[in-house]
Amino acid sequence: MNQSSLSSASTMTAISLPVSSSDLESQKDSSRRCRCLDHFLVISVVLIILTLGSFGVFYIGWERPSPVAQKQGDDRNVKMSQALLVPTNTALKDSTWTWFPNGVDPVHVDQDFTIASDTELVVHRTGLYYVYAQISVKCRVTNGCKKDGLASLNVIKNGDESSPILTLDITLENAHKTKFSGTPQLLFKGESLRTKLSTDNTDMSWELNDKADNFLGLFLVTDTKNIRIPLSI
């Protein structure tokens, strides 16, 4: 092979296809579009994840409140289940106390109770309650009263006077005397409480003190769903 043939062959191998400037620009644009599309897809995925996460947090918070929130809700229900009654008559004599109606200060009766026949408090929610009462007496004459009497206040459940759930005994020995007592009591829906006053006092100068110092009250300690009764083995 002669020198001219080698030269021609080398020239032929060095020749490449011509590329126009428009093709180069097109390739650059395509590359930029691909990169922009990749960025857009990444940003979209991140936004979708954040959105789903936000909805998830909202759902959990809405459907499954925290134990603290549940406890606060239970506390509110407990605090709303209470009643306080004061008698309408201040005479110190054998009698069943009649009550001022709900709304007369300081009487308040929540929706879990009603006053029946002005003498009974009816329970409409089963639970463990703390039942309390107070009796307060005074001598209403300036020259003093006889000091040999006794007064008793009994809290009676369902009309059973033979077995009061709470008894307060007070001796008429001071010009002014007060006694308070309370007891936990399991009460069922439909049961009732009333208060019976009895005394051997024959000196009519003794009387009950101001109505705010004589009362019957109760409040819910816990609902029955929280009461655990151990089974005997």
Backbone torsions as a table, in degrees:
resi	resn	phi	psi	omega
1	MET	NA	133.5	-176.7
2	ASN	-85.7	171.2	-175.3
3	GLN	-64.4	-37.5	-179.9
4	SER	-65.4	-35.1	179.0
5	SER	-67.8	-40.3	178.3
6	LEU	-63.3	-39.9	178.9
7	SER	-62.9	-40.7	-179.5
8	SER	-66.3	-38.7	-179.1
9	ALA	-67.1	-40.7	179.6
10	SER	-65.7	-36.1	177.2
11	THR	-64.0	-39.0	-177.9
12	MET	-68.2	-38.3	-179.0
13	THR	-71.5	-26.1	-178.1
14	ALA	-80.1	-12.6	-177.5
15	ILE	-81.3	128.7	175.7
16	SER	-119.0	165.7	-178.2
17	LEU	-68.8	139.7	-179.9
18	PRO	-71.1	137.6	176.8
19	VAL	-117.2	126.0	-177.9
20	SER	-82.7	159.1	178.3
21	SER	-64.3	-31.1	179.0
22	SER	-66.4	-36.3	177.5
23	ASP	-65.8	-40.2	178.2
24	LEU	-62.4	-43.0	178.6
25	GLU	-64.0	-37.9	-179.7
26	SER	-64.5	-41.5	178.5
27	GLN	-64.0	-42.2	178.8
28	LYS	-61.8	-43.5	179.2
29	ASP	-62.5	-41.3	-179.5
30	SER	-64.0	-41.4	178.5
31	SER	-63.7	-41.2	179.2
32	ARG	-65.4	-39.4	179.8
33	ARG	-63.7	-39.3	179.1
34	CYS	-63.4	-43.3	179.8
35	ARG	-65.7	-41.2	178.1
36	CYS	-62.6	-41.0	179.3
37	LEU	-64.0	-40.5	177.6
38	ASP	-61.7	-45.4	178.9
39	HIS	-61.6	-42.6	-179.8
40	PHE	-61.6	-43.1	-180.0
41	LEU	-64.8	-41.7	179.3
42	VAL	-63.2	-45.8	179.4
43	ILE	-62.8	-39.9	179.6
44	SER	-63.2	-43.9	-180.0
45	VAL	-62.7	-43.2	179.1
46	VAL	-61.1	-44.2	179.6
47	LEU	-64.0	-39.1	179.2
48	ILE	-64.5	-43.3	179.4
49	ILE	-61.9	-44.8	179.2
50	LEU	-62.6	-40.9	-179.8
51	THR	-64.1	-47.6	179.3
52	LEU	-62.6	-38.1	177.7
53	GLY	-62.9	-40.3	179.1
54	SER	-63.9	-43.6	178.2
55	PHE	-64.2	-37.1	179.1
56	GLY	-63.5	-45.0	178.0
57	VAL	-62.2	-42.6	179.1
58	PHE	-62.6	-41.9	-178.8
59	TYR	-64.2	-46.0	-179.6
60	ILE	-62.1	-43.9	-179.7
61	GLY	-66.3	-30.4	-177.8
62	TRP	-82.5	-44.9	-174.7
63	GLU	-84.8	-27.5	-175.8
64	ARG	-128.5	80.5	179.6
65	PRO	-62.1	152.4	-177.6
66	SER	-67.2	156.3	177.2
67	PRO	-57.2	-33.0	178.5
68	VAL	-63.1	-44.5	179.2
69	ALA	-64.1	-40.0	178.0
70	GLN	-63.2	-42.0	179.5
71	LYS	-62.4	-41.7	178.7
72	GLN	-64.0	-38.7	177.2
73	GLY	-64.6	-41.9	177.3
74	ASP	-62.7	-40.6	179.4
75	ASP	-61.8	-39.8	179.0
76	ARG	-63.7	-40.7	179.8
77	ASN	-64.7	-39.5	179.1
78	VAL	-64.4	-45.9	-177.4
79	LYS	-64.4	-28.5	-179.4
80	MET	-78.5	-15.3	-178.1
81	SER	-95.5	81.6	-179.5
82	GLN	-154.5	159.8	179.2
83	ALA	-149.7	149.3	176.3
84	LEU	-141.8	125.0	-177.0
85	LEU	-123.5	147.6	175.1
86	VAL	-129.7	147.0	-175.2
87	PRO	-76.1	153.9	179.7
88	THR	-86.0	-18.6	-174.1
89	ASN	-117.7	133.5	-179.4
90	THR	-99.4	3.7	-179.6
91	ALA	-69.1	136.4	178.3
92	LEU	-92.7	91.0	-177.3
93	LYS	-154.0	167.7	177.3
94	ASP	-64.0	119.5	-177.5
95	SER	-169.7	158.8	169.4
96	THR	-94.9	125.9	-177.2
97	TRP	-63.7	134.2	169.2
98	THR	-102.2	151.6	-169.7
99	TRP	-111.5	145.8	169.2
100	PHE	-65.5	149.8	-179.6
101	PRO	-69.6	160.2	178.5
102	ASN	-59.3	135.4	179.4
103	GLY	103.6	-16.6	175.4
104	VAL	-84.7	120.4	-176.0
105	ASP	-57.6	131.8	2.3
106	PRO	-97.9	22.6	-175.7
107	VAL	-70.6	131.6	169.6
108	HIS	-146.1	134.9	-178.1
109	VAL	-130.9	114.4	-179.1
110	ASP	-74.6	175.0	-172.0
111	GLN	-67.3	-13.4	179.0
112	ASP	-84.0	3.7	-178.3
113	PHE	-140.3	158.8	170.6
114	THR	-141.7	154.3	174.2
115	ILE	-95.4	125.6	-178.1
116	ALA	-114.0	130.6	176.7
117	SER	54.7	26.0	177.6
118	ASP	64.2	3.1	-176.1
119	THR	-126.3	-18.6	-174.2
120	GLU	-121.1	145.0	173.0
121	LEU	-106.9	116.5	-176.9
122	VAL	-97.8	132.8	-178.5
123	VAL	-93.0	133.9	179.3
124	HIS	-116.2	9.3	179.3
125	ARG	-140.9	119.3	179.6
126	THR	-70.1	136.1	179.1
127	GLY	174.2	177.2	175.2
128	LEU	-91.6	121.4	-176.0
129	TYR	-115.9	155.9	167.5
130	TYR	-103.9	114.2	-178.7
131	VAL	-101.0	131.4	-178.1
132	TYR	-139.7	158.0	-179.8
133	ALA	-152.6	160.3	177.3
134	GLN	-145.5	141.9	173.5
135	ILE	-125.6	136.9	-179.1
136	SER	-138.5	125.9	-177.7
137	VAL	-121.1	159.4	178.1
138	LYS	-149.6	157.1	173.2
139	CYS	-92.3	126.7	-173.0
140	ARG	-100.6	8.9	177.7
141	VAL	-114.6	151.2	-174.0
142	THR	-75.6	-28.7	-177.0
143	ASN	-89.4	9.4	174.9
144	GLY	93.5	165.3	-178.9
145	CYS	-123.8	160.5	173.9
146	LYS	-61.8	144.2	-172.8
147	LYS	-119.1	39.0	-179.2
148	ASP	-121.4	19.7	-176.6
149	GLY	-101.5	168.3	178.0
150	LEU	-137.9	138.8	176.2
151	ALA	-127.6	141.4	-179.8
152	SER	-130.2	137.4	176.7
153	LEU	-118.5	120.0	-179.2
154	ASN	-112.4	132.9	172.8
155	VAL	-97.5	120.0	-171.0
156	ILE	-112.7	134.9	177.9
157	LYS	-105.1	130.1	176.4
158	ASN	55.2	32.5	174.7
159	GLY	75.9	6.5	-178.0
160	ASP	-85.8	91.3	-177.8
161	GLU	-72.2	-17.5	-178.9
162	SER	-76.5	-18.7	-178.1
163	SER	-137.0	72.3	178.7
164	PRO	-65.2	146.2	179.7
165	ILE	-83.0	-14.0	-179.5
166	LEU	-154.3	134.4	179.0
167	THR	-131.9	131.9	177.3
168	LEU	-121.4	115.0	177.5
169	ASP	-103.7	135.6	-179.4
170	ILE	-138.8	132.6	178.8
171	THR	-94.0	143.5	-178.2
172	LEU	-89.6	76.7	-175.3
173	GLU	-120.5	-13.1	179.0
174	ASN	-123.8	160.8	178.3
175	ALA	-63.9	-25.1	-179.8
176	HIS	-149.1	123.6	-178.4
177	LYS	-142.9	142.0	-176.7
178	THR	-135.4	141.9	174.8
179	LYS	-137.2	136.7	-179.7
180	PHE	-125.5	145.3	174.8
181	SER	-157.2	157.3	179.0
182	GLY	-151.6	164.8	-178.9
183	THR	-156.8	144.4	172.4
184	PRO	-73.6	144.9	-176.0
185	GLN	-151.1	129.4	174.5
186	LEU	-81.9	117.9	-178.6
187	LEU	-118.4	137.0	-179.8
188	PHE	-103.6	155.9	178.9
189	LYS	-55.6	129.3	179.8
190	GLY	98.2	-13.7	178.2
191	GLU	-77.3	159.8	-174.5
192	SER	-133.6	157.0	176.4
193	LEU	-126.6	142.8	170.1
194	ARG	-145.7	166.0	-173.0
195	THR	-124.5	126.2	-178.0
196	LYS	-113.0	126.3	178.0
197	LEU	-103.9	132.5	176.1
198	SER	-136.9	149.4	-177.6
199	THR	-156.6	152.2	172.8
200	ASP	-102.7	14.2	-178.1
201	ASN	-70.5	129.0	176.1
202	THR	-109.3	-1.8	179.9
203	ASP	-95.3	104.8	-174.3
204	MET	-72.0	2.3	178.0
205	SER	-79.4	-12.6	173.3
206	TRP	-83.4	143.1	177.4
207	GLU	-152.2	169.0	174.8
208	LEU	-70.9	145.4	176.9
209	ASN	-71.3	-174.3	179.8
210	ASP	-46.5	146.0	-173.6
211	LYS	-58.8	-29.1	-179.7
212	ALA	-70.5	-14.2	179.8
213	ASP	-95.5	-3.9	176.9
214	ASN	-124.2	124.1	-173.6
215	PHE	-162.6	164.6	168.8
216	LEU	-126.8	133.4	-179.9
217	GLY	-147.0	165.9	174.0
218	LEU	-161.4	157.4	174.3
219	PHE	-147.4	152.8	-178.1
220	LEU	-74.6	125.8	175.8
221	VAL	-87.6	-48.9	177.8
222	THR	-156.4	151.2	177.6
223	ASP	-76.0	162.5	-177.9
224	THR	-65.5	-24.7	179.7
225	LYS	-67.0	-19.4	179.0
226	ASN	-98.0	-0.2	179.7
227	ILE	-89.0	126.9	179.5
228	ARG	-113.5	117.1	179.9
229	ILE	-101.7	114.9	-177.7
230	PRO	-66.2	140.2	178.6
231	LEU	-86.2	135.9	178.4
232	SER	-74.9	144.8	-178.8
233	ILE	-93.0	NA	NA
